[in-house]
Amino acid sequence: MEGMNGIVDRLEQLQADFASVVADAFADEQIAQLSDAEVMRLLEVTGRMRRGIDATMVEATVQVRERSEGLRAERMTTSYGCDRPADLLQLVLRVDRRTAGSLVRAAGFSARMQGITDGAFLPARYDALRRELNDGTVGIDGFLAAAAPIERSSARLSPEAVVEADRQLAAFARGELDPDAGATPDAGANLGAGTDPAPTPAELSQLAHVLAAYLDPDGAEPTDDLASRERGLWLGRKRDGRIPMRGELLPEVAAQLLRLADSLLNPRVDPVAVPGGVHFEEREPADDPEGESLVPIDDRTRPQKMHDVFATILAAAARGGELPDLGGAAPTLVVTVDAADYAAGSGWASVDGVDAPVPMRVAAQVGCAGGIQRVMFDDRGRIVALGTSARIFNALQRRAIVARDGGCIIPGCTIPATWCEIHHVQEHSQGGPTHTDNGVALCWHHHRTLHLSEWQIRMRQGVPEIRGPAWWDRRRRWRPTGAGEARRRREPVRSSPAASYG
């Protein structure tokens, strides 16, 4: 037992010595005084130390995995109040979920079983790579980069093929090309001969993919069961005012999303007709001495457009009334604001369900767009006002407005009426009524950015008028939108009960 604890005692002593050396270096600013060659030596030394620590943590994680199997009450994870090995690693190592998962995965590839008869350890699944990990040739990143591509094809490979791939990857990790390794001509052509510098994890991954493709040229046959198991959608934590999203969509779901995106983003074939002579005007040479082209109507990137399409789809789904109830009511977005901030139109709001502040303007937009409940607190936390969704435009009002406007009223925008939101021209908070004479159709993008643009909207005897930026109209005149009339000229009249009462 004393020998078993010796490694921990020695490492604790090494850690104390290392901490002392580092503390002295930081206190005296020694690193800043190093030459370029000494900085490189420092990085090489710490890199070797890190790879050695990686190997030690993987071996310890092997024990955590093995001792966390069997009856729940007897598991190592249970004794420390955790459910899974990765949870225990996050707790004790103070690492994130991804790093803990990498350790658990590497431990699975390098774990060795003991023989029943003699107690000797059998080779690991990737035994050659494991030895390189323990020797400090590769770290966890390099080990997984080499083993993972082979593992994905391992179900269709013979055990001998896996062992051979493991051997070739280990030799490559040492900077060697074994002429007897049997590498494919394509794989060996770029590796050189003799002893080369140790490869990076990216280079190990590249060779592993080449070997996997050579050993398993047909790959896995796609199956609906596998695709269904791997599907998913993930929302991350707030980062720089944005929420990251990633996912794996089934083909038919991706196709439906692309079809909807195409319907919203594809421009019309015929020009946008705007009565009253509204058109794009060339600037005078004095105004445009460089001869640059006019500012485009829509300068969003493709990813930005896809984001806005997704937002439009979500808003339309929330308006549709076909989603299940939530807590006995339709799904309601709760935007919480300070009463004084809301009255002043400044400050920040918070959206229920996402730990990220949003500008006060967003609260105003969602108040126009759909089922919103606005809760106002005073500085002591007392609820001073509780709004309901009754202040939004109802279905009859919306139908009348979209029949009048025909779509987003911003000239050049091709978003159809059914996808648009209804905007209060005079803000509801400033006394603007929820009436057809105060509502216009705007797509999600133009509704979200109206306050940042030079487009202005007003109502004149129940008819929306728009004034554009100077590059669109030098004199910046107010003009009726006329979108509904233009739409009616392009589309045939359909006889239906809905149309009769629209």
Secondary structure, DSSP 4 states (H G I P E B T S, - for coil): -HHHHHHHHHHHHHHHHHHHHHHHHHHTTTGGG--HHHHHHHHHHHHHHHHHHHHHHHHHHHHHHHTT-SSGGG-HHHHTT-SSHHHHHHHHH---HHHHHHHHHHHHHH--PBPTTT-PBPPPTTHHHHHHHHTTSS-HHHHHHHHHHHHHHGGGS-HHHHHHHHHHHHHHHTTB--TTS---HHHHHTT-SSB-PPPPHHHHHHHHHHHHHHHSTT-PPP-HHHHHHH-EEEE---BTTB--EEEE--HHHHHHHHHHHHHHHSPPSSPPP-TTT----PPPTTT-TT-PPPPPS----HHHHHHHHHHHHHHHHHHHS-SPPBTTB---EEEEEEHHHHHHT-SEEEETTS--EEEHHHHHHHHHHS-EEEEEE-TTS-EEEE--GGGS--HHHHHHHHHHH-B--STT---BGGGPEEEESS-GGGT--SSGGGEEEE-HHHHHHGGGSS-EEEEETTEEEEE--TTT-TT---EE--HHHHHHHHS-----HHHHH-
